[in-house]
Amino acid sequence: MKTKFKIIFSIIVIVSVIVISSVTILSIRKKIDDKTVKIAFYGLSQDLCQAIQQEFLEDEKISAKYDLLAAGNVDLGNITNKYDMIFAWNGEVTQSLSKSAERIPSKVFENIPISLRNEYCIPILLDHFELAFNTDLIEKTQVNPLESFQSFTDFLQESKKYVFSPFFTYGIDEKMLLALTGSFVEALGGLESYKNLIDLMKTYENLEDFCNIGLNEDGLCYADVLNMLKVWPKEEIIHPQWTVANRIDLEVFASDNQIACFYTNLSEHRKMKYETVSKFSVAKMPVVNEDVAHCLIAPSVNCVLISNNSNAKNFLKKLLTVEVQTRLSDKSMLAPVCYRAESYDSLADDVRFWAASCEGGVEPDLFNAVFQRDNNKMVLIANEIRDYLR
């Protein structure tokens, strides 16, 4: 019995040593593998990439390797095999990668609103597609355009007495054209309709194939929004050539006090002269029905953890601290996502508030949601929309 006991005990000891050694070896190997964090940036400006890179502090224990991937068609399989984390505008690329991504640790979410939390694809900074209203005209018309979508259109009708083009945006920019139509779909039908529109655009190749398909139980379809925009030039609500206008045209009309409301995004707003934009107050799109769930159409710089690299997780957590969020907002002039971080200005602060208060959180614009890797299809659909609106 003693001999048998000795043999069993010896086996247990040997197995324990092997297990402990294996775990130790694997732990050491993981530390070695995790030492270098391989980071990809897809479709982001160099300034944004640098702002994020500057928050990664390298030392003798950790370093980073960066690759800047140009916007357009990209091999998602190559990204999955090559990188530990990726930063990109939230949309088709990030949503595809998040299906096989690492779960983001729960501690990372502590400083951000519930509406922005996603276990596999988390926002770092927010842009926003906005409406900018001429404050003097709100007083003259005595119509509050923010009360509802109906009051918004009433304001545009009343503004015809004072300006040449009550509403304006620059439709030569395919992304802006698509974003505007998407914003109107969301305003009229809510989050469900907007998501259904995204799915249809992904599924069909041509506008005529999906524009009359219902987006919600009320029968709203994309053609309803296009028909509204088609009528607006005849009703003198929007400039007859808006679909081929550019941002300079917008700034000229706005500086000449010939616009009551214009549509753009926060990033483009920053490029306009202060003397011009100071006459306007910025707001989110008013909606038809407050009782249905709505989202904020706000392009966001998101991060996806592709591997289980512990240092990548630590870096992501750092990016969502109060101090770093404040610096990122200051450098990018975009909105932070952290509760207590200081925003670059009141415009960025408003975007954060709207994002936190929307039941449906934030959603990407139509370009990022559908066409990130297919610029040719984006141009095709945009041209078909322009033809439809003629």
Order of alpha helices (4+ residues) and beta strands (2+ residues): alpha-beta-alpha-beta-alpha-beta-alpha-beta-beta-alpha-alpha-beta-alpha-alpha-alpha-alpha-beta-alpha-alpha-beta-beta-beta-alpha-alpha-beta-alpha-beta-alpha-alpha
